Amino acid sequence: SQRFIYLLLNISDFYEKCTNAYQYYLRDFSYNKLKLELDSKALEFAQKIQSVINESQTKLIAIPTVFVLAFISFDYSDLLSTKNVFTIISLFIFAILIQLFLNNQFSTLRFINENITSYKETFKRNDIDRISSKFSLVDKEREKQKKRLFLIDAILWLIPISLLCTWLFGV
């Protein structure tokens, strides 16, 4: 009976302690939930970025194969042969087709980047620096993939242009 009277006399303290405990629980629960969501989203975006090149490896392996075959079949003794002309034309057609594929990969990276930016925008009112730091590795991976695609793009066009120059300056 004394406990109940004590509780009634100190109900405001009890209510304040309950409210504080509840707020602490919500804050801790929300932070852990947010942290888990950020980690999973960062991982998801990183996997999507890495899949841009991984999914295309079978197509990209054709680039050096075609160029090796073109250089081997090129007739250096008779530079004006129709075989050489068709080889150069077919290399440029191949490069254009692969360029279309690479443009698709660049578009995929841009789309993923827009998704990341949009996802970050949902937390704009919160501490964006803390949230953005979770995605710094994702941003680094996106930049690496972008550089890899630019390298593939450069190699794609360097080889047919060099064969064309060999043909033009050898004539």
C-alpha positions, 0 to 999 in steps of 0.5 A: 500500500505504501508503494502505491501511495509513493507512486501516486505522489511521484507520478510526474517523476515516474512518467518522466522516467518512462518517457525518457526510457521510451525515447531512448529506446526509439532513438536506439532502435531507429539508429540501428534500423537506419544503420542496417538499411544504409549498410544494405543499400550501400552493398546493394548499390555496390553490387549493381555497379560491379555487375555492370562489367561482370555481366558484360565480360563475355561480350568484352572478351570478343574485342581483343579476339576480333582485333587479333584476327583482323591483324593476323588476316591483314595482308601487309604485302598487298595493302590495297587488296579488297580483303584489307578494305573489308577487314577495316570496314568490318572492324569499324562496324564491330567497333560501332556495335560494341560502342552501342553496348558500352553506351548501354553500360554507361547508361546503367552506371548513370541510372545507378548513380541517380538512384544513389543520389535519390536515395541520399535525398530522402535523408536530406534533413538528417545528418547527410555527412554521416549518411554520405560517408556510408556511400563513399565506397560505392562512389569510389567503385562507381568511378572505377567502373566508369574509368574501366569503361572509358579504357575499354572504349579507348581500346575499342577505337584505338585498334581499328584506327591504328589498323586504318593508319597502318593501311593509309600510311603503308599505301 
